[in-house]
Amino acid sequence: MAQTKSKDNYRTEKDFLGEKKVPEDALYGIHSVRAKQNFPDNSPFSFDWYKSVGLTKLACYMTYDKFKKAIAEKYPDKKLPINIFEQPVIDALIESAEEISGGKHFDHFIVPAVQGGAGTSINMNVNEIIANVALKKLGKHTGDYHTIDPIEHANIYQSTNDIIPTSLKVTIIKLLVELEEKINDLRSDIEKLENNTRNQLRIGYTQMQEAVPSSYAMLFSSYNEALSRDWWRVSKCFERIKVVNLGGSAIGTGMAIPRFFIMEATPTLQKLTNLPITRSENMPDATSNSDTLVEVHAILKSHAVNLEKMVSDIRLLSSDVAENKEVTIPHKQVGSSIMPGKVNPVIPEFVISSSHKIYANDSLVSSLSAQGCLDLNAYLPVIGHAILDSINLLIAANKTLKENFFNGLTIDNQKAENRLFSSPAITTALSPHIGYHKAAELAKEMRTSGLDVFQANEKLQIINTEKLKKVLQPQNLLKMGFTVNDLMDSKNEV
């Protein structure tokens, strides 16, 4: 590949397909320009993934440096049959990759998230940035690829098909660590709500109808338990995602790659990232199959389901549709440009919207993973984009639920208790003591006369007043089931 300079602040670069003009000061090159023209999508590529590509290439250059030193030591006086880069070139590549791994030069990454080509455009855009940054470090002009070439040098002993999936997995693991922390932070806050609402009675609902006595602690405990499962499942994702195919080259066979490089690249990346990354024992499998990504995303979807159910519950209980509501959620922003004083449940709406985006991503990840053909999946860039989108949405959802929703949620305990004792649902607790039919008689009286359970019982004289008060104490209503001893005195007191 070559380039020539023009007088209009552009340089002309060539590949075997022809020529393209590239801005003189651009760190990208002809491959990136072609991709930008071929994929006119505006979805931005993941900044985190970009940094991980730089980190993965850094591991490759460091491994190449080790390889150079190892063969120099083993064959000190022999002419080698392979071309070895001069040390200044290696050092410049290492420094350039370090800068990209730190997030520099991202404004020169012009390839969109949605693309064709299995990630070749991602790889080449980064290769061109690395090559041109390295050239500038050596005092050369951008595009002087006779000195440092994006393919011959920046892509040394690499393939798109091992660099891009490996860097994706590095990114996923890093984000999963953050998600794991955010889930546990939210779970901890909900556990506090659970502990603070012990013996605080409420009506339990089935099919949106009043059902049986319950408590807010029991409701929050169900969320706490679900989040605990989510945390555990996410923690298990690392086992699935840690296996990479770095060094596998095009289809996992290691074709045209030194065995030294294959064995050393992954351990070098592991040390750089301090992540539990391991080289696959079956590199063709790790190159061609994406089922582990499908499995991980299914776990993300499960968490989204739990978050949606949780916020939907609280949104309903705190809504103006709920007459004489007991739950109030924090007022976070003005809800209307025309209706004064209106405040909307924007946090639940954000979480529900995010969850449905994740469900859509799950369908995409599953269907495109199944589209892998023979030795490679050409759709990895879009699969990766969807997975990273889902993780970031879940991180954001957990964060805002902790900071803007559950922190500030209030419950009117007296209102909740009065509402329970005024609901025919309370009579379910009496059926072991007075039987179903008498309990139904009491419930009917409450419903028709609008009396609470104590007033209705005083009118009908179905159960001893003191016994009724005892049965309806929170500690008795909320314990798991009843014993024969609980009923021993009922016959004498009814």
C-alpha positions in Angstrom: 0.0 0.0 0.0 1.3 3.4 -0.9 0.3 7.1 -0.7 1.1 10.3 -2.5 0.6 13.9 -1.3 -1.6 16.5 -3.0 -1.7 20.3 -2.7 -5.3 20.4 -1.3 -4.5 19.1 2.2 -5.3 15.5 1.2 -3.1 12.5 0.7 -3.9 9.7 -1.8 -3.7 6.2 -0.5 -3.8 3.0 -2.6 -4.9 -0.5 -2.1 -5.5 -3.3 -4.6 -9.0 -2.0 -5.3 -7.8 1.5 -6.3 -7.2 4.9 -4.7 -8.9 7.2 -2.2 -8.2 10.7 -0.9 -7.6 10.9 2.8 -7.3 14.2 4.8 -3.6 14.9 5.3 -3.8 15.1 9.1 -6.1 12.1 9.4 -4.8 9.1 11.5 -7.2 6.8 9.6 -6.6 5.6 6.1 -8.1 4.2 2.9 -9.7 1.1 4.6 -11.5 3.3 7.1 -12.7 5.7 4.3 -14.0 2.8 2.3 -15.9 1.4 5.4 -17.4 4.8 6.1 -18.6 5.1 2.6 -19.9 1.5 2.4 -21.7 1.6 5.8 -23.6 4.9 6.0 -24.8 4.2 9.5 -24.6 6.8 12.3 -24.5 4.4 15.3 -21.3 5.2 17.1 -18.9 2.3 17.8 -18.3 1.5 21.4 -15.6 3.6 23.0 -14.9 0.8 25.5 -14.5 -1.8 22.7 -12.2 0.6 20.9 -10.0 0.8 24.0 -10.0 -3.0 24.3 -8.9 -3.4 20.7 -5.9 -1.1 21.5 -5.2 -3.2 24.6 -5.4 -6.5 22.7 -3.0 -5.1 20.1 -0.7 -3.9 22.8 -0.5 -7.5 24.1 0.4 -8.6 20.6 3.2 -6.0 20.2 4.6 -6.9 23.6 4.5 -10.6 22.6 6.2 -9.7 19.3 8.9 -8.0 21.2 9.4 -11.1 23.4 9.5 -13.2 20.3 12.2 -11.0 18.7 14.3 -11.2 21.8 13.8 -15.0 22.2 14.9 -15.8 18.7 17.8 -13.4 18.9 19.0 -15.2 22.0 18.5 -18.6 20.5 20.0 -17.8 17.1 22.5 -15.1 17.8 24.8 -15.7 14.8 22.4 -17.0 12.2 20.6 -15.1 9.4 16.9 -15.6 10.1 14.4 -16.5 7.4 11.9 -14.0 8.7 12.0 -10.2 8.7 12.2 -8.8 12.2 11.2 -5.2 12.9 13.7 -2.7 14.2 13.3 -1.9 17.8 12.2 1.7 17.3 9.3 0.5 15.2 8.3 -2.0 17.9 8.5 0.7 20.6 6.5 3.1 18.5 3.7 0.5 18.0 3.7 -0.3 21.7 3.4 3.3 22.6 0.6 3.9 20.0 -1.4 0.9 21.2 -1.0 2.1 24.8 -2.5 5.5 23.8 -5.5 3.8 22.1 -6.0 1.5 25.1 -6.3 4.7 27.1 -8.9 6.2 24.8 -6.8 8.6 22.8 -7.4 9.3 19.0 -11.0 8.0 19.2 -12.1 11.0 17.0 -10.1 9.3 14.2 -12.1 6.1 14.5 -14.8 6.6 11.8 -16.2 3.1 11.3 -19.9 2.8 12.5 -21.2 0.2 14.8 -23.4 -1.5 12.2 -21.2 -2.8 9.4 -20.4 -5.8 7.3 -17.1 -7.7 7.1 -16.8 -9.6 10.4 -15.0 -6.6 12.0 -12.2 -6.1 9.4 -13.1 -2.4 9.2 -12.8 -2.1 13.0 -9.4 -3.8 12.9 -8.1 -1.8 10.0 -9.3 1.5 11.4 -7.3 0.8 14.5 -4.4 -0.5 12.5 -4.3 2.7 10.5 -4.5 4.9 13.7 -1.7 2.9 15.3 0.5 3.1 12.2 0.1 6.8 11.7 0.5 7.6 15.4 3.7 5.5 15.4 4.9 7.3 12.3 4.5 10.6 13.9 6.5 9.3 16.9 9.3 8.5 14.6 9.2 11.9 13.0 7.5 10.7 9.8 4.4 11.9 7.9 1.0 10.3 8.2 0.6 7.8 5.4 4.3 7.0 5.1 3.5 3.3 5.1 6.9 2.3 3.7 8.2 2.9 7.2 5.3 1.5 9.2 2.4 -0.2 7.4 -1.1 -0.8 8.9 -1.0 -4.4 7.7 2.6 -5.4 7.6 3.5 -3.8 10.9 0.4 -2.8 12.9 -1.4 -6.1 12.2 1.7 -8.3 12.7 0.7 -11.9 13.5 -2.9 -10.9 13.9 -6.2 -11.4 12.2 -9.5 -9.6 12.5 -11.0 -12.9 13.4 -9.0 -13.2 16.7 -8.4 -9.6 17.6 -12.0 -8.3 17.4 -13.7 -11.2 19.3 -11.0 -11.2 21.9 -11.2 -7.5 22.5 -15.0 -7.8 22.6 -14.7 -10.4 25.4 -12.3 -8.1 27.3 -14.8 -5.3 27.1 -17.7 -7.5 28.1 -15.8 -8.8 31.2 -14.9 -5.3 32.3 -18.5 -4.1 32.0 -19.8 -7.2 33.7 -17.6 -6.4 36.7 -19.2 -3.0 36.9 -22.7 -4.5 36.4 -22.1 -7.0 39.1 -21.2 -4.2 41.5 -24.3 -2.1 40.5 -26.6 -5.0 41.0 -25.3 -5.7 44.5 -25.5 -2.0 45.4 -29.2 -1.9 44.4 -29.8 -5.2 46.1 -28.3 -3.8 49.3 -30.6 -0.8 49.2 -33.7 -3.0 48.7 -32.6 -5.2 51.5 -32.6 -2.1 53.8 -36.1 -1.4 52.7 -37.0 -5.0 53.5 -35.6 -4.7 57.0 -37.2 -1.3 57.6 -40.7 -2.6 56.7 -40.9 -5.6 58.9 -44.5 -6.1 60.2 -45.7 -3.3 58.0 -48.9 -4.8 56.6 -50.3 -4.4 53.1 -52.7 -6.1 50.9 -51.3 -8.8 48.6 -52.7 -8.9 45.1 -53.2 -11.6 42.5 -54.3 -10.7 39.0 -54.5 -7.1 40.1 -57.2 -8.0 42.6 -57.1 -7.8 46.4 -56.1 -11.3 47.6 -54.6 -11.9 51.1 -52.7 -10.0 53.8 -49.0 -9.5 53.2 -46.3 -7.0 54.1 -44.0 -4.6 52.3 -41.1 -6.5 53.6 -42.3 -9.6 51.8 -42.6 -7.6 48.6 -39.1 -6.2 48.9 -37.8 -9.6 49.9 -39.0 -11.0 46.6 -37.0 -8.2 44.8 -34.0 -8.8 47.0 -34.0 -12.5 46.2 -34.4 -11.9 42.4 -31.5 -9.5 42.4 -29.4 -12.0 44.4 -30.0 -14.5 41.6 -29.1 -11.9 39.0 -25.9 -11.1 40.8 -25.0 -14.8 41.0 -25.8 -15.4 37.4 -23.7 -12.4 36.2 -20.8 -13.7 38.4 -21.0 -17.0 36.5 -20.8 -15.2 33.1 -17.0 -14.8 33.5 -16.5 -18.6 33.2 -18.3 -18.5 29.8 -16.8 -15.4 28.4 -13.1 -15.7 29.5 -12.1 -18.2 26.7 -10.5 -16.3 23.8 -9.0 -17.3 20.4 -6.1 -14.8 20.3 -3.4 -16.2 18.1 -5.8 -18.4 16.2 -5.5 -16.3 13.1 -8.3 -16.5 10.4 -10.2 -19.6 11.5 -8.5 -20.8 14.7 -5.8 -22.9 13.1 -2.9 -20.5 13.9 -2.1 -20.4 10.2 0.9 -18.1 9.5 1.4 -17.3 13.2 4.5 -18.4 15.1 3.8 -21.0 17.8 5.6 -18.8 20.3 3.2 -16.0 19.6 0.1 -18.3 19.9 1.3 -19.5 23.3 2.4 -16.1 24.7 -0.2 -13.6 23.4 -3.1 -14.6 25.7 -1.0 -14.8 28.9 0.4 -11.3 28.1 -3.1 -10.0 27.6 -4.2 -11.6 30.9 -1.4 -9.8 32.7 -2.2 -6.5 31.1 -5.9 -6.6 31.9 -5.7 -8.5 35.2 -8.7 -10.4 34.0 -9.2 -14.2 34.0 -8.7 -14.6 30.3 -7.6 -18.0 28.9 -6.7 -19.3 25.5 -9.2 -21.8 24.1 -8.2 -25.4 23.9 -10.3 -25.5 20.7 -9.5 -22.4 18.7 -11.7 -23.2 15.7 -14.6 -23.6 18.0 -13.9 -20.3 19.7 -13.6 -18.6 16.3 -16.7 -20.0 14.6 -19.3 -20.4 17.4 -21.0 -17.6 19.4 -23.2 -19.6 21.7 -21.4 -18.3 24.8 -22.4 -14.8 23.8 -26.0 -16.0 23.5 -25.8 -17.5 26.9 -24.4 -14.4 28.5 -27.0 -12.2 26.9 -29.8 -14.5 28.1 -28.6 -13.8 31.6 -28.6 -10.1 30.9 -32.2 -10.5 29.6 -33.2 -12.3 32.8 -31.9 -9.4 34.9 -33.9 -6.9 32.7 -37.0 -9.0 33.2 -36.6 -8.7 37.0 -36.0 -5.0 36.9 -39.0 -4.4 34.7 -41.3 -6.5 36.9 -40.0 -4.6 40.0 -40.5 -1.1 38.7 -43.8 -2.0 37.1 -45.1 -3.1 40.5 -44.0 0.1 42.3 -45.2 2.3 39.4 -48.7 0.7 39.8 -48.8 1.0 43.6 -47.7 4.6 43.4 -49.9 5.6 40.5 -52.9 8.0 40.7 -55.0 5.0 39.5 -54.4 3.4 42.9 -57.0 5.0 45.0 -55.8 6.3 48.4 -52.3 5.1 47.4 -49.8 4.1 50.1 -46.6 4.3 48.1 -45.0 7.5 46.9 -42.0 7.5 44.6 -39.5 10.4 44.4 -40.6 13.3 42.1 -37.6 13.7 39.8 -38.7 16.1 37.0 -41.6 18.1 35.7 -43.9 15.9 33.8 -45.7 18.1 31.3 -45.3 21.2 29.3 -49.0 21.9 29.4 -50.4 20.3 32.6 -49.2 22.2 35.6 -48.0 20.2 38.6 -47.9 16.9 36.7 -45.1 14.5 37.7 -44.5 11.3 35.8 -42.8 8.0 36.9 -39.9 8.7 34.6 -37.4 6.3 36.3 -39.7 3.2 35.9 -40.4 4.3 32.3 -36.6 4.5 31.6 -36.1 1.1 33.1 -39.0 -0.5 31.2 -37.8 1.1 27.9 -34.3 -0.2 28.6 -35.6 -3.7 29.3 -37.5 -3.8 26.0 -34.4 -2.6 24.2 -32.5 -5.5 25.8 -35.2 -8.0 24.8 -34.8 -6.8 21.2 -31.1 -7.1 21.5 -31.5 -10.6 22.7 -33.4 -11.6 19.6 -30.7 -10.0 17.5 -27.8 -11.7 19.4 -29.6 -15.1 19.1 -30.5 -14.9 15.4 -27.2 -13.5 14.2 -25.2 -15.9 16.2 -27.1 -18.7 14.4 -26.1 -17.0 11.2 -22.5 -18.0 11.7 -21.4 -19.9 8.6 -18.8 -22.7 8.7 -15.6 -21.3 10.2 -16.6 -17.7 11.1 -19.5 -15.5 12.1 -19.5 -12.4 9.9 -22.0 -10.6 12.2 -19.8 -10.3 15.3 -19.6 -6.5 15.2 -23.4 -6.1 15.4 -23.7 -8.9 18.0 -21.0 -7.2 20.1 -22.7 -3.8 19.7 -26.0 -5.3 21.0 -24.4 -7.0 24.0 -22.4 -3.9 25.0 -25.6 -1.8 24.6 -27.5 -4.2 26.9 -24.8 -4.2 29.6 -24.6 -0.4 29.6 -28.4 -0.1 29.8 -28.4 -2.4 32.8 -25.6 -0.6 34.5 -27.6 2.7 34.0 -30.9 1.1 35.1 -29.4 -0.2 38.4 -27.6 3.1 39.0 -30.7 5.3 38.5 -32.9 2.9 40.5 -30.5 3.2 43.5 -30.0 6.9 43.3 -33.3 8.2 42.0 -36.0 5.7 42.8 -35.7 3.4 45.9 -33.7 6.1 47.7 -36.6 8.4 48.6 -39.5 5.9 48.1 -41.9 6.3 51.1 -44.8 4.2 52.4 -47.7 5.4 54.5 -47.9 2.5 56.9 -51.0 3.5 58.7 -52.9 4.0 55.5 -51.7 0.6 54.3 -52.9 -1.1 57.5 -56.3 0.6 57.5 -56.8 -0.3 53.9 -56.0 -4.0 54.7 -58.4 -4.1 57.6 -61.1 -2.5 55.4 -60.6 -5.1 52.6 -62.5 -8.4 52.4 -59.1 -9.9 51.6 -58.4 -9.9 55.4 -61.0 -12.6 55.9 -58.7 -15.2 54.3 -56.7 -15.1 57.5 -59.8 -16.0 59.5 -60.9 -19.1 57.5 -58.8 -21.6 59.5 -60.6 -20.3 62.7 -64.2 -19.8 61.5 -64.3 -21.8 58.2 -64.7 -20.6 54.6 -68.4 -19.9 54.7 -68.4 -17.7 57.8 -65.4 -15.9 56.5 -67.2 -15.4 53.2 -70.2 -14.0 55.1 -68.0 -11.6 56.9 -66.4 -10.6 53.6 -69.7 -10.0 52.0 -70.8 -7.7 54.9 -67.6 -5.7 54.6 -68.1 -5.3 50.9 -71.7 -4.3 51.0 -71.7 -2.1 54.1 -68.2 -0.5 53.7 -67.3 -1.6 57.2 -63.8 -2.7 58.3 -63.3 -6.3 59.6 -63.7 -5.2 63.3 -67.0 -3.3 62.6 -68.4 -6.0 60.4 -67.6 -8.7 63.0 -69.2 -6.6 65.8 -72.3 -6.5 63.7 -72.4 -10.2 62.8 -70.8 -11.5 66.0 -69.0 -14.3 64.1 -65.8 -14.5 66.2 -64.8 -13.3 69.7 -63.4 -9.7 69.5 -60.3 -10.4 71.4 -59.6 -13.5 69.4 -60.1 -11.5 66.2 -57.6 -8.9 67.4 -55.1 -11.6 68.3 -55.4 -13.4 64.9 -55.0 -10.1 63.0 -51.8 -9.0 64.8 -48.9 -8.6 62.3 -46.8 -11.3 63.8 -49.7 -13.8 63.3 -50.7 -12.6 59.9 -47.2 -12.8 58.5 -45.9 -16.1 59.9 -45.6 -19.0 57.5 -48.8 -21.1 57.8 -50.5 -22.1 61.1 -50.1 -24.8 63.7 -52.8 -26.9 65.4 -51.9 -25.0 68.6 -52.9 -21.7 66.9 -56.4 -23.1 66.5 -56.9 -24.8 69.9 -58.8 -22.0 71.5 -60.7 -20.9 68.5 -63.7 -23.2 69.0 -64.3 -21.8 72.5 -63.9 -18.1 71.4 -65.9 -18.1 68.2 
